[in-house]
Amino acid sequence: MQLDIKEVEEVAKTLYIRALKLLPPDIKRGFERLQAQETDATGRSVLGTMVENIAVAERTKNLLCQDTGIPIYNVVIGKNVEFDGVAMKEAIRRGCARATTEHPLRSSVVHPVTRKNEQTSCGIGVPLINVDFDGRDETVEIEMIPKGSGSENGSFLQMLIPADGVKAVKRFVIDKVIDCGGRVCPPTIVGVGVGGTSDLCMHIAKVAATRPLGTACSDPEGAKLEAELSEAVNQLGIGPQGLGGRSTSFRVHVEVAATHITMNPVAVNIQCHSARRANAVITPGGIDFK
C-alpha cells in the first residue's frame, strides 16, 4: 500500500476536530461506573453535571472543553506500507494547522519565551508526532490526543533508587494526586511510568494516561500496581472537581520499562475527565474513523 499524503493531511485535520467534540465510549462508560459507585451527594451531583455537559456539547456539536490542548499524533505503521516519513509528518502538521484555522479553533500553542501564538496550534516541536510500527498488513493507524494544560500541569518525575522499593513508587504517586487536588479536573486517569530513563519514564506515563479505560498493563507487576493504586487513590476523598467523594480517578494506569541497576525512575502524567482522543485506520479499503 502506498500511503496517500493528502489523505493523511485530511485525516489529521478531521481527527483533531473529532477529538475535541466526541468523548470516547470507554470514558462515557467510566462515568457510568463512577456514578453507580459514588456515595457522596456532592460527588454524585458534580458527576451528573459533567455527564450533562458532555451530552450538550455533543448534541450541539460544540467543543467538550475550551482548551484545545497540545496536539499529539500517534502513528502506527503496519507491514507492506510505502511512505515518505518526512512528507507524512509535514502532512500531519498541515492538517493540524488547517483544523485550527478552518474550523476555527482557539490555538493554545505559544512560543515558550516570547509567548507568541501563531494561531495554528503548531510551533517548534508541536504537534508532537510519535511513530511506531506493528505487524498489521497494509494498515496505518493515526491517533490524535489534544492534551489540555490543566491535566498536563499534573506531570512529575522522581529519580528513585532501587533501595527505595515499590513503596516509594506508590507514595510518590499518591502524594502527587493529593498535591494536584481539583486542579487537574478529576475524575482523572492517572498515568504512571516506572523505569527506563528520565525521558522514557515521562513518555510511558503519558502513554498510560491516554490509554483506553478497560485496558491493563501488559506486565503482571505493572497490572498489580495499577489495581493497588486505583483503590488507594479513590480513598483520598478528593472527588469530582476536588469537591469530595470517591470518584477521584477513573483508574490509575501503569506502564513499565527496563531500567538501570542503580536507579528506578517514576513519573506521573494525569489526564482530566475530558479524556479526549480520536482514531482513524487507513487501509487499501479506505478510512475507518473510530
C-alpha positions as CSV (number, residue, x, y, z in Angstrom):
1,M,0.0,0.0,0.0
2,Q,1.3,3.4,-0.9
3,L,0.3,5.9,1.8
4,D,-1.5,8.9,0.3
5,I,0.0,12.0,1.8
6,K,-3.0,14.2,1.0
7,E,-5.2,11.6,2.7
8,V,-3.0,11.8,5.8
9,E,-3.4,15.5,5.9
10,E,-7.2,15.3,5.8
11,V,-7.2,12.6,8.4
12,A,-5.0,14.7,10.7
13,K,-7.4,17.6,10.3
14,T,-10.6,15.6,10.9
15,L,-9.2,13.8,13.9
16,Y,-8.3,17.0,15.7
17,I,-11.9,18.3,15.4
18,R,-13.5,14.9,16.2
19,A,-11.3,14.5,19.3
20,L,-12.4,17.9,20.6
21,K,-16.1,17.2,20.1
22,L,-16.7,13.5,20.8
23,L,-15.8,11.8,24.0
24,P,-14.6,8.2,23.6
25,P,-17.2,5.5,24.6
26,D,-14.9,4.0,27.2
27,I,-14.8,7.3,29.1
28,K,-18.6,7.5,29.0
29,R,-18.7,4.0,30.4
30,G,-16.2,5.2,33.1
31,F,-18.6,7.9,34.1
32,E,-21.5,5.4,34.4
33,R,-19.4,3.2,36.6
34,L,-18.4,6.1,38.9
35,Q,-22.0,7.4,39.1
36,A,-23.1,3.9,40.2
37,Q,-20.4,3.7,42.9
38,E,-20.3,7.3,44.2
39,T,-21.9,7.6,47.7
40,D,-21.2,11.3,48.3
41,A,-24.1,13.6,47.5
42,T,-21.9,16.4,46.2
43,G,-19.8,14.0,44.2
44,R,-22.9,12.5,42.6
45,S,-24.2,16.0,41.7
46,V,-20.9,17.0,40.1
47,L,-20.7,13.8,38.1
48,G,-24.2,14.4,36.9
49,T,-23.4,17.9,35.7
50,M,-20.3,16.6,33.9
51,V,-22.3,14.0,32.1
52,E,-24.9,16.5,31.1
53,N,-22.2,18.9,29.8
54,I,-20.8,16.2,27.6
55,A,-24.3,15.4,26.2
56,V,-25.0,19.0,25.5
57,A,-21.6,19.5,23.8
58,E,-22.1,16.5,21.5
59,R,-25.8,17.4,20.8
60,T,-25.0,20.9,19.8
61,K,-21.7,20.0,18.1
62,N,-19.7,22.2,20.4
63,L,-16.3,21.5,22.0
64,L,-16.1,19.4,25.1
65,C,-13.7,21.8,26.6
66,Q,-12.4,25.3,25.6
67,D,-8.8,24.1,25.9
68,T,-7.8,22.7,22.5
69,G,-4.6,21.4,24.1
70,I,-1.2,20.5,22.9
71,P,-1.9,18.3,19.8
72,I,-0.3,14.9,19.9
73,Y,-0.5,12.4,17.0
74,N,0.5,8.8,17.5
75,V,1.1,7.0,14.2
76,V,1.4,3.2,13.9
77,I,2.5,1.8,10.6
78,G,2.0,-1.8,9.6
79,K,3.7,-4.1,7.1
80,N,3.9,-3.5,3.3
81,V,3.2,0.2,3.6
82,E,5.3,2.5,1.4
83,F,5.6,6.1,2.7
84,D,7.8,9.2,2.8
85,G,8.3,9.8,6.5
86,V,9.2,13.5,6.2
87,A,6.2,14.1,3.9
88,M,3.9,12.2,6.3
89,K,5.0,14.4,9.3
90,E,4.6,17.6,7.2
91,A,1.1,16.5,6.2
92,I,0.1,15.9,9.8
93,R,1.4,19.3,10.7
94,R,-0.6,20.9,7.9
95,G,-3.7,19.0,8.9
96,C,-3.4,20.2,12.5
97,A,-3.0,23.8,11.3
98,R,-6.0,23.6,9.0
99,A,-8.2,22.2,11.7
100,T,-7.3,25.3,13.8
101,T,-7.7,27.9,11.1
102,E,-10.6,26.4,9.0
103,H,-12.9,25.2,11.8
104,P,-11.8,27.6,13.5
105,L,-10.4,26.5,16.9
106,R,-8.6,28.5,19.6
107,S,-4.9,27.9,19.3
108,S,-3.4,27.0,22.6
109,V,0.2,26.8,21.4
110,V,2.7,29.6,22.0
111,H,6.5,30.2,21.9
112,P,7.9,29.3,25.4
113,V,9.9,32.6,25.7
114,T,8.0,35.2,23.7
115,R,4.6,33.6,24.3
116,K,3.7,34.5,20.6
117,N,0.8,32.5,19.3
118,E,0.9,31.6,15.6
119,Q,-2.9,30.8,15.8
120,T,-2.3,27.4,14.1
121,S,-1.8,25.0,17.1
122,C,1.7,24.5,15.7
123,G,5.1,25.6,16.9
124,I,8.6,24.4,17.5
125,G,8.3,20.6,18.1
126,V,4.5,20.8,18.0
127,P,2.3,18.9,17.1
128,L,4.1,16.0,18.8
129,I,4.2,13.2,16.3
130,N,5.2,9.7,17.6
131,V,5.8,7.0,15.0
132,D,5.8,3.3,15.7
133,F,5.4,0.0,13.8
134,D,3.4,-3.2,14.1
135,G,2.6,-6.4,12.3
136,R,-0.8,-5.5,10.7
137,D,-0.7,-5.7,6.9
138,E,-1.2,-2.6,4.8
139,T,-2.5,-0.6,7.7
140,V,-1.7,2.8,9.1
141,E,-3.4,3.9,12.4
142,I,-3.4,7.5,13.5
143,E,-4.5,8.6,16.9
144,M,-5.0,12.2,17.9
145,I,-4.9,13.4,21.5
146,P,-5.4,17.1,22.4
147,K,-3.7,17.2,25.8
148,G,-5.1,20.1,27.9
149,S,-2.8,22.2,30.1
150,G,-4.8,21.7,33.3
151,S,-4.0,18.0,33.3
152,E,-0.6,18.3,31.7
153,N,0.5,20.5,34.6
154,G,-0.1,17.4,36.7
155,S,3.2,16.0,35.5
156,F,6.0,14.9,37.8
157,L,9.2,12.9,37.8
158,Q,11.2,11.4,40.6
159,M,14.5,9.6,40.2
160,L,14.2,6.9,42.8
161,I,16.9,4.3,43.7
162,P,16.3,0.6,44.0
163,A,16.6,0.7,47.8
164,D,13.5,2.9,47.9
165,G,11.4,0.0,46.8
166,V,7.9,-0.2,45.4
167,K,6.5,1.6,48.5
168,A,8.3,4.7,47.4
169,V,6.7,4.5,44.0
170,K,3.2,4.2,45.5
171,R,3.9,7.1,47.9
172,F,5.1,9.3,45.1
173,V,2.0,8.7,43.0
174,I,-0.4,9.2,45.9
175,D,1.4,12.3,47.1
176,K,1.2,13.9,43.7
177,V,-2.5,13.1,43.3
178,I,-3.1,14.8,46.7
179,D,-0.9,17.8,45.6
180,C,-3.0,18.3,42.4
181,G,-6.3,18.0,44.2
182,G,-9.0,19.5,42.0
183,R,-6.6,21.4,39.7
184,V,-6.5,18.6,37.2
185,C,-10.3,18.4,36.7
186,P,-11.0,15.0,38.4
187,P,-12.1,12.3,37.9
188,T,-8.9,11.6,36.1
189,I,-6.9,8.9,34.6
190,V,-3.6,8.9,36.5
191,G,-0.8,7.7,34.2
192,V,2.3,6.2,35.9
193,G,5.6,5.3,34.3
194,V,8.1,3.2,36.1
195,G,11.6,2.5,34.9
196,G,13.5,3.5,31.8
197,T,15.4,6.7,31.6
198,S,14.0,10.1,32.8
199,D,12.6,10.9,29.3
200,L,11.3,7.4,28.6
201,C,9.7,7.3,32.0
202,M,7.8,10.5,31.4
203,H,6.8,9.3,27.9
204,I,5.3,6.0,29.1
205,A,3.5,7.8,31.9
206,K,1.7,9.8,29.2
207,V,1.1,6.6,27.2
208,A,-0.5,5.2,30.4
209,A,-2.6,8.3,31.0
210,T,-4.1,8.3,27.5
211,R,-4.7,4.5,27.3
212,P,-8.3,3.5,26.9
213,L,-10.2,2.6,30.1
214,G,-10.6,-1.1,30.4
215,T,-7.1,-1.9,29.3
216,A,-4.4,-3.3,31.6
217,C,-0.7,-3.1,31.7
218,S,0.8,-6.0,29.8
219,D,3.4,-6.6,32.6
220,P,1.9,-8.5,35.6
221,E,3.7,-6.4,38.2
222,G,2.6,-3.3,36.4
223,A,-1.0,-4.6,36.4
224,K,-0.8,-5.4,40.1
225,L,0.4,-1.9,40.8
226,E,-2.5,-0.4,38.8
227,A,-5.1,-2.2,40.9
228,E,-3.5,-1.2,44.2
229,L,-3.0,2.4,43.2
230,S,-6.5,2.7,41.8
231,E,-8.0,1.6,45.1
232,A,-5.8,3.9,47.1
233,V,-6.4,7.0,45.0
234,N,-10.2,6.7,45.3
235,Q,-9.9,6.5,49.1
236,L,-8.4,10.0,49.3
237,G,-11.7,11.9,49.3
238,I,-10.7,14.4,46.7
239,G,-13.7,13.5,44.4
240,P,-15.0,15.1,41.2
241,Q,-13.5,18.6,40.7
242,G,-11.9,18.3,44.1
243,L,-15.3,18.8,45.9
244,G,-15.3,15.5,47.8
245,G,-16.3,11.9,47.1
246,R,-14.8,8.6,46.0
247,S,-14.6,9.4,42.3
248,T,-11.1,11.0,42.2
249,S,-10.0,8.8,39.4
250,F,-11.5,6.6,36.7
251,R,-8.4,4.4,37.0
252,V,-4.6,4.5,37.6
253,H,-2.8,3.2,34.5
254,V,0.8,2.0,34.7
255,E,3.4,1.4,32.1
256,V,6.8,0.0,32.8
257,A,10.2,-0.1,31.1
258,A,13.5,-1.8,31.9
259,T,15.9,0.5,33.7
260,H,19.5,0.7,35.1
261,I,20.6,-1.4,38.1
262,T,21.3,1.7,40.1
263,M,18.0,3.7,39.5
264,N,14.3,3.4,39.4
265,P,12.5,6.5,37.9
266,V,8.8,7.0,38.5
267,A,6.7,9.6,36.6
268,V,3.1,10.8,36.8
269,N,1.1,12.3,34.0
270,I,-2.6,13.0,34.6
271,Q,-5.4,13.1,32.1
272,C,-8.5,15.1,33.1
273,H,-12.1,13.8,33.0
274,S,-12.5,15.1,29.4
275,A,-10.1,12.4,28.2
276,R,-10.3,13.2,24.6
277,R,-8.8,11.2,21.7
278,A,-9.8,10.1,18.2
279,N,-8.5,7.3,15.9
280,A,-8.5,6.5,12.2
281,V,-7.3,3.4,10.5
282,I,-6.2,3.7,6.8
283,T,-6.2,0.5,4.7
284,P,-6.5,-0.1,0.9
285,G,-10.3,-0.3,1.6
286,G,-10.5,3.2,2.9
287,I,-10.5,5.2,6.1
288,D,-12.3,4.0,9.3
289,F,-12.8,6.7,11.9
290,K,-13.3,5.5,15.5
